[in-house]
């Protein structure tokens, strides 16, 4: 559906405006490359979560829940977290628990 596409574009627009405000307020700490990368990952995540904005069929057929989209988006984010640039530990994915928690 196009409504999900337009909704994603609207969300990215709002986040971009807020990011621009943050860039002005925190000039020394703002990194444009990370911000644009985060926006791109958000768009890909939404694309996969909605099964290509509902272009792909829902599996299993007749399911009332979007399990296929959830599985696609989760798998993609785990693959991205495995990249050395991010890393599982840096993303907060660990099997050890903090004893103070």
C-alpha positions in Angstrom: 0.0 0.0 0.0 1.2 3.5 -0.8 0.0 4.7 2.6 2.8 2.9 4.4 5.3 4.4 1.9 4.0 7.9 2.5 3.9 7.3 6.3 7.6 6.2 6.2 8.5 9.3 4.1 6.7 11.5 6.6 8.4 9.9 9.5 11.8 10.3 7.9 11.0 13.9 7.2 10.1 14.6 10.8 13.3 12.9 12.0 15.4 14.8 9.5 14.0 18.1 10.7 14.6 17.1 14.3 18.1 16.0 13.4 18.8 19.3 11.7 17.8 21.1 14.9 20.0 18.8 16.9 22.9 19.4 14.5 22.6 23.1 15.0 22.4 22.7 18.8 25.2 20.2 19.1 27.5 21.0 16.3 30.6 19.4 17.9 28.9 16.1 18.6 26.8 15.7 15.4 28.1 13.4 12.7 26.2 13.7 9.5 27.3 10.3 8.1 25.9 8.5 11.2 22.7 10.4 11.0 22.1 9.7 7.3 23.1 6.0 7.9 20.6 5.8 10.7 17.9 7.3 8.5 18.7 4.8 5.7 18.6 1.8 8.1 15.2 3.1 9.4 13.8 3.2 5.9 15.1 -0.3 5.1 13.7 -1.6 8.4 10.3 -0.2 7.6 10.5 -1.6 4.1 11.2 -5.1 5.4 8.7 -4.8 8.3 5.9 -4.0 5.9 7.0 -6.7 3.5 8.1 -4.2 0.9 5.2 -1.9 1.7 2.9 -5.0 1.3 4.2 -6.1 -2.1 5.2 -9.5 -0.7 2.5 -12.0 0.5 2.2 -12.7 4.2 3.4 -16.1 5.3 1.9 -18.2 6.6 -1.1 -17.6 4.3 -4.2 -16.3 6.1 -2.2 -15.2 9.2 -3.7 -12.2 10.9 -0.2 -11.1 12.0 2.7 -9.9 9.9 5.1 -12.7 11.0 7.0 -12.6 7.7 7.7 -8.9 7.9 8.7 -9.1 11.5 11.1 -12.0 10.7 12.6 -10.1 7.7 13.2 -6.9 9.7 14.6 -8.8 12.7 16.9 -10.9 10.5 18.2 -7.8 8.7 18.9 -5.9 11.9 20.8 -8.9 13.3 22.9 -9.1 10.2 23.6 -5.4 10.4 24.6 -5.7 14.0 27.1 -8.4 13.1 29.1 -6.0 10.9 32.4 -4.9 12.6 31.3 -1.3 12.3 28.5 -1.9 14.8 29.2 -5.3 16.5 26.7 -7.2 18.7 28.2 -6.0 22.0 28.1 -2.3 20.9 24.5 -2.8 19.8 23.6 -4.2 23.2 23.1 -7.8 22.0 24.9 -10.1 24.6 24.2 -13.4 26.4 25.8 -12.2 29.6 23.7 -10.2 32.1 25.0 -7.3 34.1 25.0 -8.4 37.7 24.0 -4.9 38.8 20.8 -5.0 36.7 
